[in-house]
Amino acid sequence: MYLMHMYMSTTYKDVIIIKYESQEYWACLIKMSLSRFFILHVLHQHSLHGYEITKQVAGLTNGCCAPTDGSLYPVLKEFTDVGLVNLTKQVVSGRERKVYTLTDAGEKAYQVASQAWGEVAEYILEAIKKSNPK
């Protein structure tokens, strides 16, 4: 969006090219996908409430892929709607918390995602090494 504003006088093709040349564009795209994987990953380890999911993903990724509230809860809703996650409510210190737990389908999705990301990561690292020999 920021690119559209900055380059309103250029052609649509120029805007698209600039977008693809932006590290921010690629980082955002990768982080959105990895964030979903890391949400599954931390829930694979144990049931958590939303804030703790964000905190643990941030810790694992040095903040790189930590979801914001605005991105976490829609993903958790989607995961709940499709049966990957169960939602239970707990009262802690008089406050209701939503706790998310992976279902059997969620565990399977996590295993498939782990395998897919592991495979893709190898190809990415191999391509980078080949294009940037030391």
C-alpha positions in Angstrom: 0.0 0.0 0.0 2.8 2.4 0.9 4.4 1.8 -2.5 1.1 2.7 -4.3 1.1 6.1 -2.5 4.7 6.8 -3.1 4.6 6.0 -6.8 1.2 7.3 -8.0 2.8 9.0 -10.9 4.4 5.9 -12.2 2.7 3.1 -14.2 1.1 0.1 -12.6 3.9 -2.1 -14.0 6.5 0.1 -12.3 4.6 -0.2 -9.0 4.6 -4.0 -9.3 8.3 -4.2 -10.1 9.1 -1.9 -7.2 7.0 -4.1 -4.9 8.9 -7.2 -5.9 12.2 -5.5 -5.4 11.3 -4.5 -1.9 12.8 -6.6 0.9 9.8 -5.5 3.1 7.4 -7.2 0.6 9.3 -10.5 0.7 9.8 -10.4 4.4 6.1 -9.7 5.0 5.0 -12.5 2.7 7.4 -15.0 4.4 6.5 -13.9 7.9 2.8 -14.3 7.3 3.3 -17.9 6.2 5.8 -18.7 8.9 3.6 -17.2 11.6 0.9 -19.8 10.8 3.5 -22.6 11.1 4.9 -21.2 14.4 1.4 -20.9 15.8 0.9 -24.6 15.1 4.3 -25.3 16.5 3.8 -23.7 19.9 0.3 -25.3 20.2 1.9 -28.7 19.3 4.0 -28.3 22.4 1.2 -27.3 24.8 -2.2 -25.6 25.1 -1.9 -21.8 25.3 -3.9 -18.6 25.5 -3.5 -15.9 22.8 -0.9 -13.7 24.5 1.2 -16.7 25.4 1.1 -17.9 21.8 2.4 -14.5 20.6 5.1 -14.5 23.3 6.4 -18.0 22.6 6.4 -17.4 18.8 8.3 -14.2 19.4 10.8 -16.0 21.6 11.4 -18.8 19.1 11.8 -16.4 16.1 13.6 -13.5 17.9 10.4 -11.5 17.1 10.6 -12.1 13.4 7.4 -14.0 13.0 5.4 -13.0 16.1 1.8 -12.5 15.1 0.1 -9.2 16.1 -3.3 -9.4 17.8 -4.8 -8.3 14.5 -3.3 -11.3 12.7 -3.3 -13.9 15.5 -7.0 -14.1 16.3 -8.2 -14.4 12.7 -5.8 -17.3 12.2 -6.9 -18.9 15.5 -10.6 -18.5 14.4 -9.8 -20.1 11.1 -7.9 -23.0 12.8 -10.9 -23.4 15.1 -13.5 -23.3 12.3 -11.7 -26.0 10.3 -11.1 -28.2 13.3 -7.4 -27.8 13.8 -7.8 -26.2 17.2 -10.2 -26.6 20.1 -11.1 -23.5 22.2 -11.8 -23.8 25.9 -12.5 -21.0 28.3 -10.7 -20.8 31.7 -11.1 -18.3 34.5 -7.7 -17.2 35.9 -7.7 -14.6 38.7 -11.2 -13.7 37.9 -10.4 -13.1 34.2 -11.7 -15.3 31.4 -9.0 -16.7 29.1 -9.4 -18.5 25.8 -7.1 -21.5 25.7 -6.3 -23.1 22.4 -5.4 -26.8 22.0 -4.4 -28.7 18.8 -6.9 -31.4 17.8 -5.8 -34.6 16.1 -6.3 -32.9 12.8 -4.2 -30.0 14.0 -1.4 -32.4 15.0 -1.6 -33.9 11.5 -1.5 -30.4 9.9 1.5 -29.5 12.1 3.4 -32.7 11.0 2.6 -32.0 7.3 3.6 -28.3 7.7 6.8 -29.3 9.4 7.8 -31.6 6.6 6.9 -29.1 3.9 8.7 -26.2 5.6 11.8 -28.4 6.2 11.9 -29.4 2.6 11.4 -25.9 1.3 14.0 -24.5 3.8 16.6 -26.9 2.4 15.9 -25.7 -1.2 16.1 -22.1 -0.2 19.4 -22.5 1.6 20.8 -24.5 -1.3 19.8 -21.8 -3.8 21.2 -19.0 -1.7 24.5 -20.9 -1.3 24.7 -21.5 -5.1 24.1 -17.9 -5.9 26.4 -16.5 -3.2 29.5 -18.6 -3.2 32.1 -17.6 -0.7 
